[in-house]
Amino acid sequence: MIFSTTPTIEGRPIRDYKGVVTGETIIGANAIKDFMAGVRDFFGGRSGAYERVLVKARETAMDEMEKQAAELGANAIVGIDFDYETIGSNNSMLMVSASGTAVVI
């Protein structure tokens, strides 16, 4: 499966549009990660724990999108867009949604 944030793939004409596909995931962070992120925020630096959670959430959303596209008979997804939101009490959950157009190239 080819993934692209652009509406086309250079040199590969789109032969058929299969439809919009989406993938969503919601992942919670735990208190230890919150505490360590707070320490890093105070002293500066990156939060590796949160970055790993973000990568996992994005990969899960893309996996869902890929499964939908494959079921439609597509071999590529173009125009991919990601949206990130915090939800839940105290914004303790991260929601990642991905959408794109399943196509045959």
MOPAC internal coordinates of N, CA, C and O (Angstrom, degrees):
PM7 1SCF
backbone

  N    0.0000 0     0.00 0     0.00 0    0    0    0
  C    1.4562 1     0.00 0     0.00 0    1    0    0
  C    1.5296 1   107.52 1     0.00 0    2    1    0
  O    1.2310 1   121.30 1   -48.01 1    3    2    1
  N    1.3143 1   115.11 1   131.99 1    3    2    1
  C    1.4613 1   121.06 1   177.12 1    5    3    2
  C    1.5294 1   107.70 1   -98.80 1    6    5    3
  O    1.2310 1   120.54 1   -46.24 1    7    6    5
  N    1.3247 1   116.57 1   133.76 1    7    6    5
  C    1.4634 1   122.49 1   178.41 1    9    7    6
  C    1.5196 1   108.81 1  -113.86 1   10    9    7
  O    1.2310 1   120.83 1   -41.44 1   11   10    9
  N    1.3442 1   116.02 1   138.56 1   11   10    9
  C    1.4619 1   119.30 1   177.81 1   13   11   10
  C    1.5232 1   110.39 1  -150.23 1   14   13   11
  O    1.2310 1   121.21 1   -41.01 1   15   14   13
  N    1.3215 1   115.29 1   138.99 1   15   14   13
  C    1.4664 1   119.42 1   174.38 1   17   15   14
  C    1.5226 1   111.06 1   -83.60 1   18   17   15
  O    1.2310 1   120.25 1   169.34 1   19   18   17
  N    1.3220 1   117.13 1   -10.66 1   19   18   17
  C    1.4648 1   121.25 1   178.29 1   21   19   18
  C    1.5334 1   109.63 1   -87.94 1   22   21   19
  O    1.2310 1   119.71 1   -20.83 1   23   22   21
  N    1.3333 1   118.15 1   159.17 1   23   22   21
  C    1.4699 1   120.05 1  -177.65 1   25   23   22
  C    1.5251 1   114.10 1   -75.63 1   26   25   23
  O    1.2310 1   120.08 1   167.43 1   27   26   25
  N    1.3152 1   117.46 1   -12.57 1   27   26   25
  C    1.4641 1   121.83 1   178.72 1   29   27   26
  C    1.5214 1   108.53 1  -139.73 1   30   29   27
  O    1.2310 1   121.50 1   -11.81 1   31   30   29
  N    1.3363 1   114.74 1   168.19 1   31   30   29
  C    1.4626 1   120.70 1   175.33 1   33   31   30
  C    1.5250 1   106.14 1  -120.33 1   34   33   31
  O    1.2310 1   121.10 1   -63.10 1   35   34   33
  N    1.3100 1   115.50 1   116.90 1   35   34   33
  C    1.4649 1   120.81 1  -174.18 1   37   35   34
  C    1.5302 1   111.50 1   -54.20 1   38   37   35
  O    1.2310 1   121.43 1   -49.50 1   39   38   37
  N    1.3312 1   114.87 1   130.50 1   39   38   37
  C    1.4545 1   121.08 1   177.70 1   41   39   38
  C    1.5172 1   114.17 1    79.21 1   42   41   39
  O    1.2310 1   119.72 1  -179.21 1   43   42   41
  N    1.3143 1   118.13 1     0.79 1   43   42   41
  C    1.4681 1   122.32 1  -178.59 1   45   43   42
  C    1.5274 1   108.52 1  -128.38 1   46   45   43
  O    1.2310 1   119.36 1   -89.78 1   47   46   45
  N    1.3300 1   118.82 1    90.22 1   47   46   45
  C    1.4691 1   120.11 1  -177.75 1   49   47   46
  C    1.5340 1   111.67 1   -63.86 1   50   49   47
  O    1.2310 1   120.99 1   -37.19 1   51   50   49
  N    1.3121 1   115.71 1   142.81 1   51   50   49
  C    1.4632 1   121.05 1   177.02 1   53   51   50
  C    1.5196 1   108.10 1   -79.00 1   54   53   51
  O    1.2310 1   120.71 1   -57.56 1   55   54   53
  N    1.3281 1   116.26 1   122.44 1   55   54   53
  C    1.4654 1   121.98 1  -178.70 1   57   55   54
  C    1.5215 1   112.30 1   -92.61 1   58   57   55
  O    1.2310 1   120.37 1   151.21 1   59   58   57
  N    1.3449 1   116.89 1   -28.79 1   59   58   57
  C    1.4624 1   119.74 1  -177.22 1   61   59   58
  C    1.5253 1   109.82 1  -155.56 1   62   61   59
  O    1.2310 1   121.34 1   -42.36 1   63   62   61
  N    1.3247 1   115.03 1   137.64 1   63   62   61
  C    1.4668 1   121.52 1   175.21 1   65   63   62
  C    1.5238 1   107.92 1   -98.79 1   66   65   63
  O    1.2310 1   120.36 1   -55.19 1   67   66   65
  N    1.3273 1   116.92 1   124.81 1   67   66   65
  C    1.4607 1   121.76 1  -177.44 1   69   67   66
  C    1.5222 1   113.35 1   -97.85 1   70   69   67
  O    1.2310 1   119.98 1   159.43 1   71   70   69
  N    1.3174 1   117.65 1   -20.57 1   71   70   69
  C    1.4618 1   120.20 1   177.96 1   73   71   70
  C    1.5189 1   113.04 1   128.42 1   74   73   71
  O    1.2310 1   121.68 1    -5.44 1   75   74   73
  N    1.3195 1   114.39 1   174.56 1   75   74   73
  C    1.4648 1   121.81 1  -179.65 1   77   75   74
  C    1.5223 1   109.29 1   -77.52 1   78   77   75
  O    1.2310 1   121.02 1   -43.52 1   79   78   77
  N    1.3166 1   115.66 1   136.48 1   79   78   77
  C    1.4628 1   122.12 1   174.90 1   81   79   78
  C    1.5207 1   108.61 1  -123.63 1   82   81   79
  O    1.2310 1   121.26 1   -30.31 1   83   82   81
  N    1.3282 1   115.20 1   149.69 1   83   82   81
  C    1.4657 1   120.20 1  -177.65 1   85   83   82
  C    1.5204 1   110.34 1  -137.18 1   86   85   83
  O    1.2310 1   121.37 1   -19.40 1   87   86   85
  N    1.2978 1   114.98 1   160.60 1   87   86   85
  C    1.4511 1   122.40 1   173.00 1   89   87   86
  C    1.5113 1   108.27 1  -147.79 1   90   89   87
  O    1.2310 1   120.56 1   -46.47 1   91   90   89
  N    1.3078 1   116.54 1   133.53 1   91   90   89
  C    1.4567 1   121.01 1   179.48 1   93   91   90
  C    1.5164 1   109.71 1  -132.26 1   94   93   91
  O    1.2310 1   121.46 1   -30.20 1   95   94   93
  N    1.3097 1   114.80 1   149.80 1   95   94   93
  C    1.4615 1   120.03 1   174.31 1   97   95   94
  C    1.5228 1   108.48 1  -151.46 1   98   97   95
  O    1.2310 1   121.40 1   -32.33 1   99   98   97
  N    1.3033 1   114.93 1   147.67 1   99   98   97
  C    1.4654 1   121.23 1   175.59 1  101   99   98
  C    1.5177 1   106.65 1  -126.40 1  102  101   99
  O    1.2310 1   121.16 1   -54.58 1  103  102  101
  N    1.3175 1   115.38 1   125.42 1  103  102  101
  C    1.4584 1   121.21 1  -177.87 1  105  103  102
  C    1.5207 1   108.84 1  -127.08 1  106  105  103
  O    1.2310 1   121.10 1   -44.79 1  107  106  105
  N    1.3053 1   115.50 1   135.21 1  107  106  105
  C    1.4575 1   120.97 1   178.18 1  109  107  106
  C    1.5151 1   110.94 1   -95.92 1  110  109  107
  O    1.2310 1   121.42 1   -27.08 1  111  110  109
  N    1.3081 1   114.89 1   152.92 1  111  110  109
  C    1.4634 1   120.82 1   174.99 1  113  111  110
  C    1.5275 1   107.52 1  -107.47 1  114  113  111
  O    1.2310 1   120.64 1   -30.90 1  115  114  113
  N    1.3083 1   116.38 1   149.10 1  115  114  113
  C    1.4646 1   117.67 1  -178.36 1  117  115  114
  C    1.5231 1   111.91 1   -98.75 1  118  117  115
  O    1.2310 1   121.01 1    -8.16 1  119  118  117
  N    1.3181 1   115.67 1   171.84 1  119  118  117
  C    1.4578 1   121.77 1  -174.42 1  121  119  118
  C    1.5265 1   112.60 1   -62.27 1  122  121  119
  O    1.2310 1   119.53 1   143.78 1  123  122  121
  N    1.3212 1   118.50 1   -36.22 1  123  122  121
  C    1.4658 1   120.88 1  -179.70 1  125  123  122
  C    1.5234 1   109.75 1   -64.77 1  126  125  123
  O    1.2310 1   120.49 1   135.37 1  127  126  125
  N    1.3422 1   116.67 1   -44.63 1  127  126  125
  C    1.4601 1   119.62 1   177.59 1  129  127  126
  C    1.5273 1   110.38 1   -61.83 1  130  129  127
  O    1.2310 1   120.91 1   137.98 1  131  130  129
  N    1.3568 1   115.86 1   -42.02 1  131  130  129
  C    1.4607 1   119.58 1   178.50 1  133  131  130
  C    1.5331 1   111.06 1   -59.67 1  134  133  131
  O    1.2310 1   120.48 1   135.44 1  135  134  133
  N    1.3236 1   116.69 1   -44.56 1  135  134  133
  C    1.4571 1   120.93 1  -179.63 1  137  135  134
  C    1.5255 1   111.04 1   -63.30 1  138  137  135
  O    1.2310 1   120.65 1   131.99 1  139  138  137
  N    1.3335 1   116.35 1   -48.01 1  139  138  137
  C    1.4659 1   119.81 1  -178.66 1  141  139  138
  C    1.5287 1   111.24 1   -65.12 1  142  141  139
  O    1.2310 1   120.17 1   143.07 1  143  142  141
  N    1.3395 1   117.28 1   -36.93 1  143  142  141
  C    1.4625 1   120.16 1   177.19 1  145  143  142
  C    1.5199 1   109.99 1   -64.22 1  146  145  143
  O    1.2310 1   120.38 1   141.61 1  147  146  145
  N    1.3370 1   116.88 1   -38.39 1  147  146  145
  C    1.4573 1   120.79 1   177.49 1  149  147  146
  C    1.5218 1   111.84 1   -63.05 1  150  149  147
  O    1.2310 1   120.67 1   139.42 1  151  150  149
  N    1.3252 1   116.32 1   -40.58 1  151  150  149
  C    1.4661 1   120.83 1   177.49 1  153  151  150
  C    1.5271 1   109.53 1   -63.28 1  154  153  151
  O    1.2310 1   120.28 1   135.15 1  155  154  153
  N    1.3172 1   117.06 1   -44.85 1  155  154  153
  C    1.4649 1   120.44 1   179.79 1  157  155  154
  C    1.5277 1   110.87 1   -64.85 1  158  157  155
  O    1.2310 1   120.49 1   141.21 1  159  158  157
  N    1.3545 1   116.67 1   -38.79 1  159  158  157
  C    1.4630 1   119.56 1   177.42 1  161  159  158
  C    1.5294 1   110.32 1   -60.80 1  162  161  159
  O    1.2310 1   120.50 1   140.08 1  163  162  161
  N    1.3335 1   116.65 1   -39.92 1  163  162  161
  C    1.4630 1   121.15 1  -178.18 1  165  163  162
  C    1.5262 1   110.88 1   -67.44 1  166  165  163
  O    1.2310 1   120.36 1   136.17 1  167  166  165
  N    1.3250 1   116.92 1   -43.83 1  167  166  165
  C    1.4555 1   121.00 1  -176.49 1  169  167  166
  C    1.5246 1   113.15 1   -94.68 1  170  169  167
  O    1.2310 1   120.50 1   169.48 1  171  170  169
  N    1.2989 1   116.64 1   -10.52 1  171  170  169
  C    1.4622 1   121.00 1  -177.78 1  173  171  170
  C    1.5131 1   110.48 1    92.51 1  174  173  171
  O    1.2310 1   120.72 1   -22.48 1  175  174  173
  N    1.2984 1   116.23 1   157.52 1  175  174  173
  C    1.4592 1   120.60 1   178.83 1  177  175  174
  C    1.5066 1   111.57 1   117.88 1  178  177  175
  O    1.2310 1   121.46 1    -2.18 1  179  178  177
  N    1.3085 1   114.82 1   177.82 1  179  178  177
  C    1.4555 1   122.00 1  -176.89 1  181  179  178
  C    1.5221 1   110.34 1   -98.33 1  182  181  179
  O    1.2310 1   121.38 1   -28.17 1  183  182  181
  N    1.3356 1   114.96 1   151.83 1  183  182  181
  C    1.4515 1   120.13 1   176.94 1  185  183  182
  C    1.5232 1   109.00 1  -101.05 1  186  185  183
  O    1.2310 1   120.74 1   -82.05 1  187  186  185
  N    1.3222 1   116.20 1    97.95 1  187  186  185
  C    1.4581 1   121.19 1  -179.54 1  189  187  186
  C    1.5195 1   112.32 1   -60.69 1  190  189  187
  O    1.2310 1   120.04 1   144.36 1  191  190  189
  N    1.3326 1   117.53 1   -35.64 1  191  190  189
  C    1.4650 1   120.40 1  -179.57 1  193  191  190
  C    1.5163 1   110.35 1   -63.27 1  194  193  191
  O    1.2310 1   120.21 1   134.21 1  195  194  193
  N    1.3149 1   117.20 1   -45.79 1  195  194  193
  C    1.4651 1   120.19 1   179.70 1  197  195  194
  C    1.5241 1   111.14 1   -69.44 1  198  197  195
  O    1.2310 1   120.05 1   143.94 1  199  198  197
  N    1.3208 1   117.51 1   -36.06 1  199  198  197
  C    1.4620 1   119.69 1   178.15 1  201  199  198
  C    1.5202 1   110.77 1   -62.80 1  202  201  199
  O    1.2310 1   120.15 1   140.13 1  203  202  201
  N    1.3346 1   117.32 1   -39.87 1  203  202  201
  C    1.4628 1   120.54 1   177.98 1  205  203  202
  C    1.5305 1   111.14 1   -65.02 1  206  205  203
  O    1.2310 1   120.39 1   140.86 1  207  206  205
  N    1.3316 1   116.87 1   -39.14 1  207  206  205
  C    1.4654 1   120.76 1   177.41 1  209  207  206
  C    1.5246 1   109.85 1   -63.39 1  210  209  207
  O    1.2310 1   120.24 1   137.80 1  211  210  209
  N    1.3111 1   117.15 1   -42.20 1  211  210  209
  C    1.4659 1   121.69 1  -179.98 1  213  211  210
  C    1.5278 1   111.13 1   -64.32 1  214  213  211
  O    1.2310 1   120.10 1   135.90 1  215  214  213
  N    1.3143 1   117.41 1   -44.10 1  215  214  213
  C    1.4683 1   121.36 1   178.25 1  217  215  214
  C    1.5202 1   110.21 1   -62.11 1  218  217  215
  O    1.2310 1   120.05 1   134.64 1  219  218  217
  N    1.3295 1   117.51 1   -45.36 1  219  218  217
  C    1.4669 1   121.92 1   179.55 1  221  219  218
  C    1.5247 1   110.72 1   -60.16 1  222  221  219
  O    1.2310 1   120.10 1   136.52 1  223  222  221
  N    1.3195 1   117.42 1   -43.48 1  223  222  221
  C    1.4688 1   121.33 1  -179.84 1  225  223  222
  C    1.5232 1   110.77 1   -63.87 1  226  225  223
  O    1.2310 1   120.12 1   135.83 1  227  226  225
  N    1.3118 1   117.38 1   -44.17 1  227  226  225
  C    1.4677 1   120.97 1  -179.95 1  229  227  226
  C    1.5295 1   110.59 1   -64.71 1  230  229  227
  O    1.2310 1   119.98 1   137.18 1  231  230  229
  N    1.3254 1   117.64 1   -42.82 1  231  230  229
  C    1.4658 1   121.52 1   179.15 1  233  231  230
  C    1.5250 1   111.31 1   -63.52 1  234  233  231
  O    1.2310 1   120.13 1   140.28 1  235  234  233
  N    1.3255 1   117.36 1   -39.72 1  235  234  233
  C    1.4671 1   121.45 1   178.76 1  237  235  234
  C    1.5226 1   110.43 1   -64.60 1  238  237  235
  O    1.2310 1   119.93 1   135.81 1  239  238  237
  N    1.3267 1   117.74 1   -44.19 1  239  238  237
  C    1.4650 1   121.18 1   178.09 1  241  239  238
  C    1.5297 1   110.67 1   -62.26 1  242  241  239
  O    1.2310 1   120.14 1   138.85 1  243  242  241
  N    1.3255 1   117.33 1   -41.15 1  243  242  241
  C    1.4646 1   120.48 1   178.84 1  245  243  242
  C    1.5272 1   111.73 1   -67.36 1  246  245  243
  O    1.2310 1   120.10 1   142.49 1  247  246  245
  N    1.3306 1   117.41 1   -37.51 1  247  246  245
  C    1.4574 1   120.82 1   177.67 1  249  247  246
  C    1.5302 1   110.59 1   -61.08 1  250  249  247
  O    1.2310 1   120.24 1   136.87 1  251  250  249
  N    1.3299 1   117.14 1   -43.13 1  251  250  249
  C    1.4613 1   121.20 1   178.01 1  253  251  250
  C    1.5213 1   110.75 1   -62.15 1  254  253  251
  O    1.2310 1   120.83 1   136.29 1  255  254  253
  N    1.3252 1   116.01 1   -43.71 1  255  254  253
  C    1.4519 1   120.99 1   179.90 1  257  255  254
  C    1.5326 1   110.25 1   -63.14 1  258  257  255
  O    1.2310 1   120.22 1   137.73 1  259  258  257
  N    1.3117 1   117.19 1   -42.27 1  259  258  257
  C    1.4641 1   121.56 1   179.78 1  261  259  258
  C    1.5239 1   111.03 1   -62.90 1  262  261  259
  O    1.2310 1   119.75 1   138.54 1  263  262  261
  N    1.3396 1   118.08 1   -41.46 1  263  262  261
  C    1.4658 1   121.31 1   178.83 1  265  263  262
  C    1.5266 1   110.52 1   -61.31 1  266  265  263
  O    1.2310 1   120.34 1   136.40 1  267  266  265
  N    1.3248 1   116.95 1   -43.60 1  267  266  265
  C    1.4701 1   120.07 1   178.74 1  269  267  266
  C    1.5267 1   110.55 1   -61.86 1  270  269  267
  O    1.2310 1   120.44 1   135.73 1  271  270  269
  N    1.3204 1   116.77 1   -44.27 1  271  270  269
  C    1.4573 1   120.75 1  -178.71 1  273  271  270
  C    1.5267 1   110.90 1   -63.44 1  274  273  271
  O    1.2310 1   120.19 1   137.84 1  275  274  273
  N    1.3156 1   117.24 1   -42.16 1  275  274  273
  C    1.4659 1   121.18 1   179.22 1  277  275  274
  C    1.5252 1   110.65 1   -62.97 1  278  277  275
  O    1.2310 1   120.04 1   139.75 1  279  278  277
  N    1.3354 1   117.53 1   -40.25 1  279  278  277
  C    1.4631 1   121.07 1   177.93 1  281  279  278
  C    1.5272 1   111.75 1   -62.56 1  282  281  279
  O    1.2310 1   120.36 1   151.55 1  283  282  281
  N    1.3289 1   116.91 1   -28.45 1  283  282  281
  C    1.4652 1   121.46 1   178.48 1  285  283  282
  C    1.5327 1   112.22 1   -84.23 1  286  285  283
  O    1.2310 1   120.28 1   173.61 1  287  286  285
  N    1.3347 1   117.08 1    -6.39 1  287  286  285
  C    1.4557 1   121.49 1  -179.65 1  289  287  286
  C    1.5167 1   113.47 1    86.90 1  290  289  287
  O    1.2310 1   120.03 1  -161.74 1  291  290  289
  N    1.3108 1   117.55 1    18.26 1  291  290  289
  C    1.4679 1   121.86 1   179.60 1  293  291  290
  C    1.5222 1   110.50 1   -84.66 1  294  293  291
  O    1.2310 1   121.28 1   -22.96 1  295  294  293
  N    1.3334 1   115.16 1   157.04 1  295  294  293
  C    1.4630 1   119.39 1   174.32 1  297  295  294
  C    1.5278 1   111.61 1  -123.41 1  298  297  295
  O    1.2310 1   120.88 1  -171.37 1  299  298  297
  N    1.3402 1   115.92 1     8.63 1  299  298  297
  C    1.4625 1   120.97 1   176.97 1  301  299  298
  C    1.5220 1   109.35 1  -157.10 1  302  301  299
  O    1.2310 1   121.22 1   -22.88 1  303  302  301
  N    1.3226 1   115.27 1   157.12 1  303  302  301
  C    1.4660 1   122.22 1   173.22 1  305  303  302
  C    1.5168 1   106.70 1  -128.49 1  306  305  303
  O    1.2310 1   120.74 1   -56.71 1  307  306  305
  N    1.3202 1   116.20 1   123.29 1  307  306  305
  C    1.4681 1   121.19 1  -179.21 1  309  307  306
  C    1.5294 1   109.90 1  -114.84 1  310  309  307
  O    1.2310 1   121.52 1   -16.51 1  311  310  309
  N    1.3237 1   114.69 1   163.49 1  311  310  309
  C    1.4595 1   120.84 1   177.86 1  313  311  310
  C    1.5156 1   113.38 1    64.30 1  314  313  311
  O    1.2310 1   120.21 1  -146.26 1  315  314  313
  N    1.3247 1   117.21 1    33.74 1  315  314  313
  C    1.4666 1   121.05 1  -177.17 1  317  315  314
  C    1.5211 1   110.22 1   -67.49 1  318  317  315
  O    1.2310 1   121.64 1   -44.08 1  319  318  317
  N    1.3354 1   114.47 1   135.92 1  319  318  317
  C    1.4668 1   122.10 1   178.33 1  321  319  318
  C    1.5252 1   107.95 1  -131.82 1  322  321  319
  O    1.2310 1   120.84 1   -40.63 1  323  322  321
  N    1.3212 1   115.99 1   139.37 1  323  322  321
  C    1.4618 1   121.71 1   177.79 1  325  323  322
  C    1.5194 1   109.50 1  -114.05 1  326  325  323
  O    1.2310 1   121.20 1   -36.07 1  327  326  325
  N    1.3286 1   115.31 1   143.93 1  327  326  325
  C    1.4578 1   121.10 1   175.56 1  329  327  326
  C    1.5208 1   107.64 1  -131.57 1  330  329  327
  O    1.2310 1   120.83 1   -45.29 1  331  330  329
  N    1.3158 1   116.02 1   134.71 1  331  330  329
  C    1.4566 1   122.12 1  -178.82 1  333  331  330
  C    1.5242 1   108.54 1  -121.04 1  334  333  331
  O    1.2310 1   120.19 1   -49.22 1  335  334  333
  N    1.3345 1   117.24 1   130.78 1  335  334  333
  C    1.4566 1   122.38 1   179.08 1  337  335  334
  C    1.5221 1   109.59 1  -139.68 1  338  337  335
  O    1.2310 1   120.60 1   -32.39 1  339  338  337
  N    1.3069 1   116.46 1   147.61 1  339  338  337
  C    1.4551 1   120.19 1   169.15 1  341  339  338
  C    1.5128 1   107.25 1  -100.58 1  342  341  339
  O    1.2310 1   120.79 1   -42.16 1  343  342  341
  N    1.3192 1   116.10 1   137.84 1  343  342  341
  C    1.4573 1   121.19 1  -178.25 1  345  343  342
  C    1.5158 1   109.31 1  -138.77 1  346  345  343
  O    1.2310 1   120.59 1    -5.60 1  347  346  345
  N    1.3226 1   116.48 1   174.40 1  347  346  345
  C    1.4522 1   121.79 1   177.87 1  349  347  346
  C    1.5131 1   111.90 1    88.96 1  350  349  347
  O    1.2310 1   121.50 1    -6.81 1  351  350  349
  N    1.3296 1   114.73 1   173.19 1  351  350  349
  C    1.4597 1   119.10 1   178.23 1  353  351  350
  C    1.5184 1   108.87 1   -64.67 1  354  353  351
  O    1.2310 1   120.81 1   -45.97 1  355  354  353
  N    1.2922 1   116.05 1   134.03 1  355  354  353
  C    1.4752 1   122.75 1  -178.31 1  357  355  354
  C    1.5287 1   112.58 1    61.38 1  358  357  355
  O    1.2310 1   120.12 1  -157.45 1  359  358  357
  N    1.3240 1   117.37 1    22.55 1  359  358  357
  C    1.4632 1   121.43 1  -179.79 1  361  359  358
  C    1.5269 1   111.57 1    51.15 1  362  361  359
  O    1.2310 1   120.59 1  -135.65 1  363  362  361
  N    1.3299 1   116.48 1    44.35 1  363  362  361
  C    1.4641 1   121.03 1  -173.75 1  365  363  362
  C    1.5295 1   113.79 1   -87.83 1  366  365  363
  O    1.2310 1   120.34 1   176.85 1  367  366  365
  N    1.3297 1   116.95 1    -3.15 1  367  366  365
  C    1.4579 1   120.47 1  -178.81 1  369  367  366
  C    1.5260 1   109.13 1  -119.80 1  370  369  367
  O    1.2310 1   120.98 1   -33.94 1  371  370  369
  N    1.3126 1   115.74 1   146.06 1  371  370  369
  C    1.4524 1   121.70 1   177.69 1  373  371  370
  C    1.5178 1   108.48 1  -111.96 1  374  373  371
  O    1.2310 1   120.79 1   -54.26 1  375  374  373
  N    1.3421 1   116.10 1   125.74 1  375  374  373
  C    1.4555 1   121.10 1   175.98 1  377  375  374
  C    1.5220 1   108.30 1  -109.00 1  378  377  375
  O    1.2310 1   121.06 1   -50.97 1  379  378  377
  N    1.3256 1   115.58 1   129.03 1  379  378  377
  C    1.4586 1   121.49 1   175.64 1  381  379  378
  C    1.5214 1   106.57 1  -120.64 1  382  381  379
  O    1.2310 1   120.99 1   -53.26 1  383  382  381
  N    1.3264 1   115.70 1   126.74 1  383  382  381
  C    1.4620 1   119.42 1   174.64 1  385  383  382
  C    1.5212 1   108.47 1  -123.58 1  386  385  383
  O    1.2310 1   121.71 1   -36.19 1  387  386  385
  N    1.3134 1   114.32 1   143.81 1  387  386  385
  C    1.4603 1   121.54 1   179.00 1  389  387  386
  C    1.5188 1   107.61 1  -128.99 1  390  389  387
  O    1.2310 1   120.81 1   -38.09 1  391  390  389
  N    1.3236 1   116.05 1   141.91 1  391  390  389
  C    1.4629 1   119.32 1   175.77 1  393  391  390
  C    1.5187 1   108.62 1  -143.20 1  394  393  391
  O    1.2310 1   121.23 1   -25.07 1  395  394  393
  N    1.3122 1   115.26 1   154.93 1  395  394  393
  C    1.4499 1   120.68 1   179.66 1  397  395  394
  C    1.5198 1   108.99 1  -169.73 1  398  397  395
  O    1.2310 1   120.55 1     1.66 1  399  398  397
  N    1.3173 1   116.55 1  -178.34 1  399  398  397
  C    1.4531 1   122.42 1   179.23 1  401  399  398
  C    1.5246 1   109.80 1  -109.68 1  402  401  399
  O    1.2310 1   121.05 1   -57.00 1  403  402  401
  N    1.3225 1   115.61 1   123.00 1  403  402  401
  C    1.4594 1   121.30 1   177.79 1  405  403  402
  C    1.5291 1   108.28 1   -79.02 1  406  405  403
  O    1.2310 1   120.89 1   -49.80 1  407  406  405
  N    1.3295 1   115.91 1   130.20 1  407  406  405
  C    1.4654 1   121.06 1  -177.39 1  409  407  406
  C    1.5226 1   110.86 1  -138.45 1  410  409  407
  O    1.2310 1   121.67 1   -14.87 1  411  410  409
  N    1.3248 1   114.41 1   165.13 1  411  410  409
  C    1.4594 1   121.82 1   170.61 1  413  411  410
  C    1.5077 1   106.33 1  -111.95 1  414  413  411
  O    1.2310 1   120.63 1   -55.19 1  415  414  413
  N    1.3257 1   116.41 1   124.81 1  415  414  413
  C    1.4678 1   121.17 1   178.24 1  417  415  414
  C    1.5083 1   110.03 1  -113.31 1  418  417  415
  O    1.2310 1   120.10 1   180.00 1  419  418  417

